[in-house]
Amino acid sequence: MDDRKERIYVKVYDHQTEQLASKPMVELMKEMIAAQMPISFEREALKAQAIIVRTFLVRQVKSLGGSGCSQYEDADFCTGGHCGDWISKESLMTLWGSDFHINWTKLEEVVKETGDQIITMNNKPIEPRYHITCGGATENSENVKGNKILYLRKVLCSYCNNSPYWKQTVEMTIEEIEEKLKIKMSETSSIEGPWIQGMVENVERDEDGRIIEMKISGTTFKGTDLVALLGLDSTRFGWKPISFKFEIGGKGDGLGLCQYGANAMAREGKDAEEILNYYFTGVSIKEFEKRSINMPLSGKIIVLDPGHGGDNSEDNEGPTGVREKDVNLAISSSLAEILRKAGAEVYETRTEDVYVSLGKRAALANKIRPNFFLSIHQNAFANPNISGSEVYHYRGDRDGETLGNLILKELAQSLGTAERGVKIADFYLLREVRTTALQIEVAFITNPEEEQKLQDQVSRKDAAEAIGKALIKYYSYE
């Protein structure tokens, strides 16, 4: 684990002392895992919970771009339950007694073995929901939270069938139900009684309220037969339950990780990442990074590729003669300066009007192995009315698709271009560059209005800034 990340501290509001204190994130993680999952669970299940806890904290800690505690303005986390389950190390010493050292060592190992992993979608940490037992299937987010969340999708789960919470019963009197729900059920009457699906149904009475016939548990009885069989004095009778027995499957809201299911999967040999990918749909497990506010792209490597160039460029040309190769180079040069100021290490396939073959461009990228290869282009079409921005990525490249959407939004906002979409293509560079590669078609140089923008130095810098903002947003947890 990176020593720098070992020094990440969480501002914790302690309800007992009513004070704000800093606690190492790795220490807080151990206390949270202990409170959230039985220490007797399999190591890979505990590792899955560790990744969930770390994901939660990355979303919370303000120095990492998190939102902080909702109850206490200066805190990242509070111990009063608003920020999730937590138990102090001192309380665990009492709770575990002679087993404390063994259990605490186990927690230290699962935290260390998960490195700096968090659960992400579109390079953002997800809301890492979990529950004790799903009872056969997890739940869709819209049925709990009211809105659809792509990674909180229902999955079938029989792994938790050995959980003590798989099936439970709870009995409650009518009086208890009335008190809890703040309602009043009808009083008992000799001429009425509630229908109860599967038990009491299809009740037929005469004009005086006497039972002609009724169905009980699927069997139809005449009123006179019920009087004889039940020893009642009259067919003029009603009923009222005095208690209910609730049959319950599972424990919790059903969102995200099923903990007892995770434990059973671990017993079958599944690792933490497999477990998390089963319960969270379409996510990626990645290492988080603590970034400087002033240098948000520190440690990132970007290769910029201004398309075309030289006498053999075969570039597009606008109605008034603006050359695509010149626009590409101007945008790329401005973008390189922006990215370097943000801390990125930037390489350029060309810095002047020269021809560089596609093979050499790909070879440079594959030697450097950057985080992103960005090829800057301008679009063209026979119809001069066609306009807008497009981004292309290679099929299956989810990171490229995510960044592409961010770039389109920023270009539209900065240049006023239409978002024509992020599309899949089999272009040479997208195919041959062995890292995430994008071809950015900033605008249509054959459209008179967009050609005029591309000719303007300010607009070229605006385009570069838009792409730079998109990259910074991609690497931001906010």
N, C-alpha and C positions, 0 to 999 in steps of 0.2 A: 504494500500500500504506500502511496505517495506520502512522504513525511509532511508535506505542506497541507494535505488534507487531514492528517492527524490533528492539526492545530485548529481545525474549524470548531468554533465555539457557538453554542446556542444560548440565547438570552432566555432564561427560565424564570418565570414568576412563581415563587414558592408560596403556596397558600398558608402553610403553617407559620412561616416567619414573616409573611407579607412583604417580602423583599425580592428584588430582581437580582439574579446571580448568573454568571456565565458558567456553562457546563460543557466539557468536551462532547462533541456530537457522538463519538463512539461509545462514551459512557452512558449517555442518555438512551442510545439505541438499545443497549443491553437491558436497561431497566424497563423500557417499553416492550421489548420482545417478551420478557419474563411475565409482564402483566397481561399480555395479549394471547399467548399460546402456552399450553402446558409444557414444562421443561422436559417431560418424559417423551415428548414426540420425537420422531425420527429426525436425524440431523438435516436431511435435505428439506424437510418440511419447515424446520426452524430457519434454514437459510432462505427459503422462500419468504417467510415472515420478516426476516431481516431486510430483504430487498424492498418489501412493502413499507417497512418502517423508514428506511433511508429515503425512499421515494416521497413519503409523506413529509419528512423533515426538509428535503430540498425544496418542496413547495411552500414550506413554512418560513424557513430562515431568511431574513431580509437581506443578509449579506450575500446570499446566493440568488437573489432576485425573487424570493418568496413573499407571501402576503403578510406573514406575522400572525400573532394570536389575535383572534377576533374580540377578545374581552379586555385585553390589556395592551395599550397602544405601543409601549416600548418593548414588549416581550415578543419573542418568536414562539414560545411554548409556555403553557401554564400547567400546573400540577392538579388543578381542580376538576378535571374531566372534560373541559371544553375542547381540549386539543387531543383527546383520545386517552386510552387506558395507559396508566403509568404506575409503577410502584418503586419506591426508593430502595437503594442498595441496602440501607440499614434495616428496612422492613423485611427484605429478602433474607438477611442473615437470621432474623428471628424465625421467619417462616420455614426456612430450609434446615436450620440447625446444623447438624454435623455434615449434611450434604451440601452446604453452601459452596465450599471450595470446588467440588466436582461440577456442580451446576453452573457456577459463575465462569469456570474455565470453558465449559461447553459453549456458553454464550459468547465468550471472547473469541473462540475459534470460529463460530458460525459468522460472526461479524467480520472477522479478518478474511475468512475464505470467500466471502462475497465481494471483496475488494471495494470498489466504489460504484457498484451496479445499482441502477434504478430502472424502473419500468417506464418506457416512453412510447408515445405515438406521435408521429410527425415531429420527432426530436424534442417533444415536450414531456415532462413528467406527468403521468396520468394521476387521477384521483384514485388511490390504491385501496379500494373497498375490500372488506373481508367479513366473513361471518363464521359461526361455529359449525353448523351443519345445515346443508341445503335441503336434505330430505328427499333427494331424487333428481332435482334440477335446480340450477341457479336461476336468477331472475333478470328480466330486461329492465334497464334503468328507468324507462318511462313509466313502468308500473309502480315504482317506488319514489322516484325523484320528479316525475312528471315530464321529463325531457329525454330524448334519445341520445345516448352516449355510445359511440361506435364500439368501444372496447368492453362495455358492460352489457354483453349479450347473453341470453339464456343458453346454457350448455347442460346436457344430460349428465347426471352424476350418480352412479351407483357405488362409488368408492366409499361413501360415508355410511353405508348400511350397517356397519358395526358400531356406530356412534351411539352413546347412551341417549342422544337426542333424536335418533332416527324416528321413533314413534313414542309419543307421550300422551297421557290423558290428564285432564284437569277437570274436576267437578266443581260446580258452582251452583248455589241455590238461586232461586228467582230473586230473593231479596238482595243478594250480593250483586247480581247482574243489574238490577234496578238502580242500586246505589252507584255502581261504577259507571253506568251509561247515563245516569241522571234521567231515567225514564220511569214511567209507571205502567205496568201491564194491567189489562182488564181484570176485574174481579171474577170469581167463579160464578157461573150461572147455570141453571138447570136447562136452559134452552139454547145455549151456545157453547162453543169450544173451538180453539184454534186448529186450523189444518196444519199438520206438520209433515213436510214432504218425506215420503218413504215410510211414514208411520200412520198418521191419521189423515185420510184424504176422501174426497168424493162423498161428503156428508149430505144426506138427504133427509129433510124433516117435513112433517105436515104443517098445516097452518097453525097448529097449537104448539109447535116446537118439539113434538115427539119424533124420535129417530125412526125413519122408515128403513134405511139401510146406510151403511158406511163401510169404507175400506180401511182395514187395519193391517199394516205391513204387507200389503199386496193382496190380501184376501178380503172379499166382500161378505159382510154379515148383515142379516136382517136385524132390526132393532129388537124384536122379540127374542131372537136367538141370543143376542148379547145379554139381555136380562137374565135368561136362563143360565147361560154359561158363566157369567160373572157374578151371579147372585145379587143383581140389582133389584130394586123394588119397582122400577118404572122405566119405560122407554123415554121418558122425559128427563134427560140427563145431559150435563155438560162436563167439561174437564179442564184442568189447568195443571201444567207440569209444575213440580215443586223444585226441580233441579235439572241442570244440564251437564252432561259429560262431553267435554270437547276433546276430540282426537286430533293431535297436533303432529305434523311431520316436519322435523328440522327445528333449528333455533337460529334466529337472526333474520335480517331482511333479504337474504338470498343474493346480494350483489357481490360480484367479484369472487375472491378465493373462498372456497369451502375448506375450512381448516382440517376437519376430520377426513375429508376427501384427500387433501394434500398429504396427510400422514399415511393414508392407505397407499397412495401412489408412490410415496417414498419407500414404503415397505416392498413394493413391487420393483424397485430399482430405478424409478424415475428420479432425475435430478431436479434441482430447484428451478432451473430455467424451463424444463419441460412442464413442470407443474404450473408455473405462472403462465406459460403460453397456452395451456389447456383452459384455464379459467378466465383469462383476459384475451379477448379476440383481437388479432391483428397488431399486437404490441411488439416492441423490440426491447431487449434487455441491453442497456448501454451503461458505460461509465460516465458519471457526471464530472463536470469540471468547475472549479472555482475560478471565475474570471475577474479580472480587474475592470472596474467601471470605465476607466480611461483607456484601457487597452482590451476591448471585448473580444478581439480576434487573436489574442496572444496565443502562440503555439500552433496556430492554424497555417497550413500551407496551401496556397492558391496558385494555379497556373492560369494566366490570362492569354487568350489566343485571338488577336485581332484578325479576323478573316481576310483572306486574299492578300494582296500586296505585290509590288514590283510590276514589271512589264508583262508578266505572264499570269496576271491575277484572275482574269475572267470574272471580274466583279460586276455588280449591277450599277446602273447609272440613272440619275434622276432626270426629269424633263429639262432642267436648266443646266445639266452637265455635272451635278454634284456626284462625286465618285464614292462608292460604298467603301472601298479600301481605306480612303482617307478618314471617313467618318468612324469606321471601326477602330482605327489606330488612335484617333483623338479620344474616343470614349474609353478605350482600354488604358491609355496613358493616364487619364484622370482617375480612373478606377484604381489603378495600381497605387497611385499616391494616397488615395483615400484608405485603401486596405492596409497599407504600410503604417499609416498614422494610427490605425486601429490595432496594430500589433501583429498583423499577419506577415508571414514570409511569402513574398510574391515573386513569381517567375513569369516572364513574358516570352512568347514564341517569336515575336519580332517587336522592335522598338523604332523601326524606321520603314520606309517604303521599299521593302525588298521582298522577293519571292521566297517562301519557305514551303517545301513540299508537305503534303499531308502526312507522309510517312515520318518525316523529321519532327513534325509537331507531336505526333503520337509517341515517338521514341523519347522525346524530352519529357513528356508527361509520365510515361511508364518508368523512366529512370528516377524521377523525383517522387512519384507516388503521392500526389497532393490530396488534400481533403476534397477539393473540387477542381475540375477543369472547366473553365468557362470560355466558350468560343463566341465572340461578339460578331454579329452580322446585321445586315439590313435586308428586308424582304423586297420582292419585286413581283409584279403581275402585269399582264397585258392590259387589263382594265384599270385605268388610273384612279377609279373611285374606291378601289379596295384599300383599306387602311387598317391599322391596329398593330398590336404586339403579340408575338407568339414565342413559346419556349418549347424546345424539343429535348426529349431524353430517351435513353435506350429502354427497351421493354423490361419490366420487372424492377426498375430502379426507383424504389420508393423514396429514397433521400432526394434524388433528383426531382421527382414529382413534387415533393414538399417544397423544396427551394424554388422550383419553377413557379409555383403558385404565388409564393411571396414576391418574387421578382415581378410577375405580371401586375400584381396589385400596386406595387410601388411605382412601376412605370406608368400605369394608368393615372395614378394620383399626381405624379410629377409632370408628365408630358401631356396628359389628357388623351392618351391613346386608348382605343377599345381593347378589351381583354379578349383575344381570339382563342385562348386556351393553351393548356399544357398538353403536348401531344407526343405520341410514341413515334420514333423514327429509327431507321437503320442506316443513318449516315455513317460514313467511314470513321470519323473521329469518335462518334458515340459508341461505335462498335469496337474499335481497336484500342481506345484508351482504357486501361484496366483499373479505373477508379470512376467515381461518379462524374459524369460529363454532361454538360448542357450546351445546346446551341441556342443562343438568345437572339431572336429576330426583333430588334428594338422597335422598328417601324418600317413602313413601306416607302422606300426611297422613290418609287414610281408614282406615289401619290403627291400631287403638288403641295398640299398643305404640310404634309409630313416631311417632304424634302426641304421645305423652307425651315422647319424646326431643326432638322439635322444639319443644316448649313450654319445655324447659329451656334456660336461657341458656348453661350449660356445654356442652351438646351442640351448640348453634348455633355456638359458638366452635370446638368440635372439628371440625365440618363445614367451617368456613372454613379452619382450619389444614390439614385434609386436602387441600383443593383447592390451597392455597398450596404444600404440600410436593410435590404432583404437578407443579406448574409449575416449581418449582426443580429437581426431578429431570429434567424434560423438557430443561431447559437445562444439565444437568450432563453431563460426559463420563465420569463415574465409572461 
